[in-house]
Amino acid sequence: MMHPPVKKAVFLVAGLGTRFLPATKAIPKELLPIIDKPAIQYAVEEAVDAGITELIFVTGRTKRAIEDHFDANPELERVLEDAGKHEILETVRGIVPANVSCIFLRQARALGTGHAVRCALPVIGNEPVALFLPDDVFLGGDGIRSLVNAYEKTGNTVLGTVEVEEEHVSKYGIVKPGEAPGSVIGMVEKPTPAEAPSREASVGRFILDPGVYPLLEHLEPSIGGELILTDALNTRASEGHVVSVTHPGKRYDCGSKAGYLEAIVDFALAHPEHGDRFRTFLEMRLGRAAQDK
């Protein structure tokens, strides 16, 4: 059976970024740069590389700058063109390819991930959708394309996962695997190591099949009044319609300061123009630090 292609993606970008205050008082955390691109752009490029052509951003009232980033800027483009800076001009124009459209929706109140996805349902319709939590940034691999491929083969909701160390399972939603390879019968939110059914952690990439949407419409509020996406996914998993795929590449939690700093270092080392120079700098600095000890 052929399943419809995944052509839409939802990006949940309504969070306040309190862990990065005061930097995020006026700048959305998703626009904090990793070298020369904001973090959200890496997620967008991952979606576009997978053939997705409709980008849906669920924002908050402080996130207008995200819309500006993905909009055209004729004045800036004219200045760059007049100055003969054609390479930079093409970079600016290529932030969103011509065949890709952007839609911006506002989540009026922070009522959880399930509520945020529910805000996008009128635009999603009855199509499968790639869901991005852009705090998770990946380096290497083919990104969400592997999840898209799994959906198009199975028609099931797909969780992107990574294997975590036992002492870190309490930070994640941990997959309860079924008997068949890749099958999922549920998830346990932030279990203790003794309670964890596996070390397979669900991270910020999903493909949602249309069977999830009625469940989101009827979600009951959890603690704090939030609507939790995991609750809907657990119901779908109990029906036998959820699988997992190990997300390729290295994951960075750029919603934390430590993860953000790690991403900056590794992305800098991988940068085609500045990587070698930065590596030399680090080696010199680390060598000097070792001598000082």
Order of alpha helices (4+ residues) and beta strands (2+ residues): beta-beta-beta-alpha-beta-alpha-alpha-alpha-beta-alpha-beta-beta-alpha-beta-beta-beta-beta-alpha-alpha-beta-beta-alpha-alpha
